[in-house]
Amino acid sequence: MSIKLEHVTYTYSPGTAYEMHALKDVSLEIPDGQFVGIIGHTGSGKSTLIQHLNGLIRPTEGRVLFDGQDVWAEGYDLRSLRSNVGLVFQYPEHQLFETDVLTDVCFGPKNQGCTPEECRERAEEALRHVGFPEQLYHKSPFELSGGQKRRVAIAGVLAMNPRVLVLDEPTAGLDPRGRDEILDQLKELHNTRGITVVLVSHSMEDIAKYVERIIVMNGGRMAFDGIPKEVFSHYKELEAMGLAAPQITYIMHALKEHGMDVDTNATTIEEAKASILAALEGRRKKPC
């Protein structure tokens, strides 16, 4: 059970003066239950890649498979695919349109043919999962804060009970507290519901903290694919692509260069703290 891309190439405006190869021979597999981060410089192919995951765009070459079936084969139910693979665009609050929050979140389940009772049950569960306060369920979505709107938009996709949740910069424009709250809720969703999460982000700190696998896009191709420690160990190559590793990576390398025996593969504050304390303890125990 997975999403699989086999030698996918996508070209915008083929055969014209504006022809652009956004993806070039990309092959990857995302198994059920994985929390994946996708990073890359602007124009690297990130957004084009994720739009292939639920059939929003069709590859120029190659195949996209969901649970082993080619999603562009004749007779394939793309509507079912989009129910299973939910896509939350950057600034998703621009998609809110109903008169109140609960009605807006009910829209997806209603289109799936659910009864009014089922729609309400799913909507309320989704809103709880994103930590949205019940006293605001009947408020107009246009009267909410930016972070609250973002939660409602994510809940609208969750209410369709997708197996995969794909998010394009879900914390863009939010303050640090709002960003952390949204990402903590996504991590909790991943842990409690076993949902597959694909997160596109420009924040290396967020990627390092939350995901278990990183895919790096560069010039329409996959440059790296691995666990955070492996990917961020290539921080010099990432810099050449216009990216950066988490600040912790640079701090740990600087400490190492100054003779401190620390783990340069640490990617989170917690890992760095443990490594630095261990190094200090080791120094303290050394005989004079």
N, C-alpha and C positions, 0 to 999 in steps of 0.2 A: 504494500500500500504506500504509494508515494507520488510525487510530481517528478517527472523526468523530462529533461530536454536533451535531444539527440542532434548534435551538429546544427544548431539553430543559427541562422543568419537572418537579419532583418535589414532591409534597405528602404529608406524613405525616398519617395519620388524617383523610382528607378527609371532610367532611360531619359532623364531630363538634366538640365543644367544644375538642378538643385539636388541631384542624387547624393545620398549620404548613407554610409554603412554604419548603422547604429549598433548592430550585433554582428560578430564575425565568428562563426563556427563554435558556438557555445554548447558544451555538453556538461550537464550536472544532474544530480539527483537529490531531492529533499525527502527523506523518509518521514513517516508519521511521528509526531511528538517532538520534533527537533525545534530548537530556538536558534534561528539563523539570522546573522547580521549581514547586510550588503552595504559595502562602502565603495566610494569612488569619487573622483573629481567631477564637477559639472560637465556633462556631455560624455561621460564614460560609458553610458548605456544602462545605468541602474533602473531608471523608470521604464525604459523600453523592455528590459528583462522582466520586471514584475508584471507588466501588462500581458505578457505571454502566459503567465501562470494560471490565469482564469479565462483565457481566450478572448481578451479584449482586442488583441491584434493577432493577426495570423502570420506565422513566419514566412519569409520569402523562400527560405530553404530549411530543411530539417523537420523534425517532428516534436510535438509536445504530447506527453502521455500522462494520464491521470489514472492511477490504479491499473496500469498496463494497457490502457486503451488510448488510441490516437484521438485527441479531442477534435481534430479537423477531418476525421474520417466521415464518409457519407452516413447520415443518419444519427450521428452522435448528438446527444442532448446537451447543448451548450448551456441551457438554462439551469440544468441540474449541476453542471460544473460550477457555475457562478454562485449557486447556493452553497456548494461545498467549499469553495475557495473565495472567501470574502476579501475584497480589496478596499482599503481605506486610503483615499488620496490625501496629498498634502493639503492642509487647510480644509478638512472635510466639512467644517461647519458651514461652508458656502453651499453645501448640498441640503441643509436643513430648510424645510419649507412649510411644515404643517403648523396648525394654530397653537398646539401645545406639545410638550416634550413627549408624553406618553403616546399620542397619536402619531408623532413622527417616527418613533421607534417601532410602532406597530406596522408601519408601511411595508417592510420587507416580508414578515410572516403573512400579512394579508395577501400579498402577491403570490405567495407560495400556496395559497388556498386554505390557510388555517381558519378556523372558526373565530369569531370575535373573542370568545373566552380564551382560546389557545393563544391568540395574538397578544392579549393583555398579559397572560401568564408569562409568555416568552419575553415580552418587553420589560416587565417588572424584574424578571430574573436577570436580564442583560444589564439593566440599569444598576441593580445591586452589585453585579460583578465589576462594574467600572467605578463603584463607589459614589454613585450619584444620589443626593439626598431626596428622600421620598416626598418631602414637603414642597419640592419644586416640580413634581411630575406634571402638574397642570398649568405650569407657567409657560409663556411663550418662549420658544428657543431663542428669539431675537433679543430677549431681555437678560440673557445669561452672560456670565463672564466668558473670556476666551477659553479658559480651561474647562469650564462646565460645558460649553458648546462642543469641545473636542470629545468629552466623555459621551455626550449624547450621540454624536456621529459614530463613534466606535460601537456604542450599544446598539445602534440601528443595524450594523452589520452582524454583531454577535447574536441578535435576536433571530437571525436566520439559521442559527445553529451550524455554522461552518465548521469543517474539520481543519481548515487552514485559514489563518488570519494574516493577511499581507498588509503592511502599513508603510506608507511612503512619508517619511519625516513627520511622525505623529506629534512630535513635541515642538515643531517649528513655531517660533514666535511666543512661546510660553516662558514665564519666569522660571528660575531654577526650582522653586518649590512645586509649581504646577507640572514641570517636566518630570521631576522625581515621582510625583504621585501617579502620573499616567503610566510611567514605565514600571513602577512597583505593581500596579494593578495588572498590567500585561504579564508580568512574571508570575503573579499569583494565578492568573487565568491558565497560563501554561502548566503550572504545577498542579492545580486542582482539577482542571478539565482535560488535561493531556492534549490540549489543542496545539497544533503546529503553528509557530509564529515566525514570520519573515519580516524583519525590521530593517528598513532603509534609514540610515542616519548619517549626518555629518559629524556627530559628536563621537570622537574616539573613546572618551571616558564612558559614555553610555554603552557603547558597543562592548567595551572590555568588561563592564560590570554585569551586563545582563545576558549576553548570548553565549552559546556553547560552540558555535562555528561561525567563521567569517569568510565571506566571499568578497574578494577585491576585484572590482571591474576597472579596466583601463583601456581606453581606445576601442571599446566594443568587445574586448576579450576578457576572459578570466585570468587575472595576473597571479592571484593566490587563492587558495581554498584550504582552510585548516582551522584548528583550535586557536583561540586568541594568542596564546603564548607563542605558537609557531609563526603566526602571521606578523605579530608585532616585533618579532626578532629580526624581521626584514625592514626595520624602520628607515634605514638609509634608502632602500629601494622605494619605499612608500613616499618619502620626501621627494624623490625624483618624479613621482607621479602627481605631485601637488597635494599629497596627503601628509598626515603626521601621526605618530603613535601617541598614546595617552601620555600626559605630562609625567606620570610616574615612571614610564620607560626611560625618559631622559634623565630624571633625577637619579634613578638607580644606576644608570651607566656612568653618570658623573661621580657618584660615590665610589663606584668600582675603580674608576680611573685615579681616584685619590687614595687608593689603597684599602678601601673598606670591603670586606668579604661579604657582599650582598648578592642576592639573586637578581640578575638583570632581566630575568624572564617574568618578574612580578608585573602584573598589569592592573591591579586594583590597590586601593589604599590599604585594605586589610592585609593583602599579601606583602606589600611593601613594609608595613609596620612590623609584621612578624619577622621578616627577614632582617630589618635594621636592628630590632631588639636582640635577635639571635647573634648578629655580628657584634654588637656592643657587649653582650654577655661573653662572647668568645674572647674579645679583647681584654675584658676585665680579668678573666681567668688565666691569661697568659702570664708566665713569670716575668719579672722585671729583668 
